[in-house]
Amino acid sequence: MPSAWTQNFYHTVFSTKQRAGLITPELEARLYPFIGGIVRDLRCALLAINGTPDHVHLLVRYRPDLSHSELLQQVKGRSLKWINEALPQFGHFAWQEGYGGFTVSKSALPRVQEYITAQKQHHRRQDFKAEFLELLRRHGIESDENDVFR
């Protein structure tokens, strides 16, 4: 069989450096489409994107020969370079090292898309730290809060 036939869905979360509120509404309006372009350039599909001033959630359908770490390296690296070179009015921008990543089954896609779409409303009730720790717990990823947020 000369081809790989897969459906790979990935929910990823990453924050600004030190969770600073750098993603203003003006930057968000330009950043999210730019990230969508990066994802398309990687021959993947962006199914949902949203976040708050200190973090971003993506839901991506990605190809089988692209690793999670390469996907995130490209998205974070290329968006960081673009913001700092093309949009100096937003000051020095940086992403936090690392990310959270969770595979998603096709049956869970609508629920995850809705969750990402409702990020701003969700964060009226829960801050990023609590949300991220809850995502890790729900996905059975053992973690130490001191390591996660250093």
C-alpha positions in Angstrom: 0.0 0.0 0.0 1.8 3.2 -1.2 -0.1 5.7 0.9 -1.0 6.2 4.6 -4.7 6.7 5.3 -5.1 8.3 8.6 -7.2 10.8 10.6 -5.0 12.6 13.2 -6.6 15.2 15.3 -4.6 17.2 17.9 -5.7 19.8 20.5 -2.8 21.8 21.6 -2.4 24.7 24.1 0.5 27.0 24.5 1.0 30.3 26.3 2.9 33.5 26.0 6.1 33.8 27.9 5.4 34.0 31.6 1.7 33.9 30.7 1.9 37.7 30.0 -1.3 39.1 28.5 0.4 40.0 25.1 -2.3 38.9 22.7 -4.5 42.0 22.5 -7.7 41.9 20.4 -5.8 43.8 17.6 -3.0 41.2 17.6 -5.4 38.3 17.9 -7.3 39.5 14.7 -4.0 39.2 12.8 -2.3 36.3 14.6 -5.1 33.7 14.3 -5.3 34.0 10.5 -1.5 33.9 10.3 -1.4 30.7 12.4 -4.0 29.3 10.0 -1.7 30.0 7.1 1.2 28.2 8.8 -1.0 25.2 9.4 -2.1 25.2 5.8 1.5 25.6 4.6 2.3 22.4 6.6 -0.5 20.7 4.6 -2.7 20.4 7.7 -6.2 21.8 8.5 -7.0 24.2 11.3 -10.4 23.1 12.7 -10.5 25.6 15.6 -8.4 28.4 17.1 -9.1 30.6 20.1 -7.6 31.8 23.3 -7.1 34.7 25.7 -4.4 37.3 26.1 -2.0 34.8 27.6 -2.6 31.5 25.7 -3.9 29.9 22.5 -5.8 26.6 21.8 -5.6 25.0 18.4 -7.4 22.0 17.0 -5.6 20.6 14.0 -6.0 17.7 11.6 -2.5 16.9 10.7 -0.7 14.6 8.3 0.8 11.3 9.4 4.4 12.3 8.6 4.4 15.4 10.8 5.2 15.0 14.5 3.4 17.0 17.1 6.7 18.7 18.1 7.4 19.7 14.5 3.9 21.1 14.1 4.3 23.2 17.3 7.9 24.3 16.5 6.7 25.6 13.1 3.6 27.3 14.5 5.3 29.0 17.4 8.6 29.8 15.7 7.1 31.2 12.5 4.4 33.2 14.3 7.0 34.6 16.8 9.3 35.7 14.0 6.4 37.3 12.1 5.1 39.3 15.1 8.5 40.6 16.1 9.6 41.5 12.6 6.4 42.6 10.9 4.4 44.0 13.8 6.8 45.9 16.0 4.0 48.0 17.4 3.1 45.0 19.6 6.5 45.2 21.4 8.7 42.2 22.0 6.7 39.0 21.8 7.6 35.6 23.1 5.9 32.2 23.5 6.5 30.1 26.7 8.7 27.0 26.1 6.7 23.8 25.8 3.0 23.1 25.2 0.2 20.8 26.1 -1.0 18.4 23.4 -3.9 15.9 23.4 -5.0 13.6 20.6 -8.7 13.7 19.9 -11.0 11.1 18.5 -13.3 11.9 15.7 -16.3 11.4 17.9 -15.0 14.1 20.3 -14.3 16.7 17.7 -17.5 18.7 18.1 -17.1 18.9 21.9 -13.4 20.0 21.6 -14.3 22.6 18.9 -17.0 24.0 21.1 -14.6 24.1 24.0 -12.1 26.0 22.0 -14.7 28.4 20.5 -15.9 29.2 24.0 -12.5 30.0 25.5 -13.2 33.6 26.4 -16.4 32.7 28.2 -14.7 29.7 29.9 -11.9 31.9 31.3 -14.4 34.1 33.1 -14.8 31.2 35.5 -11.3 29.5 35.4 -7.8 30.8 34.9 -5.2 29.3 32.6 -3.3 27.5 35.3 -6.4 25.7 36.6 -7.5 24.9 33.0 -4.2 23.5 32.0 -3.8 21.3 35.0 -7.4 20.1 34.5 -6.6 19.2 30.8 -3.5 17.2 32.0 -5.6 15.4 34.6 -8.4 14.6 32.2 -5.9 13.1 29.7 -4.1 11.1 32.3 -0.9 13.0 32.1 1.0 12.9 35.3 2.5 16.3 36.2 3.9 18.3 39.1 2.5 21.9 39.2 5.9 23.2 40.0 7.4 21.7 36.9 4.5 22.7 34.7 4.6 26.4 35.5 8.3 27.1 36.0 
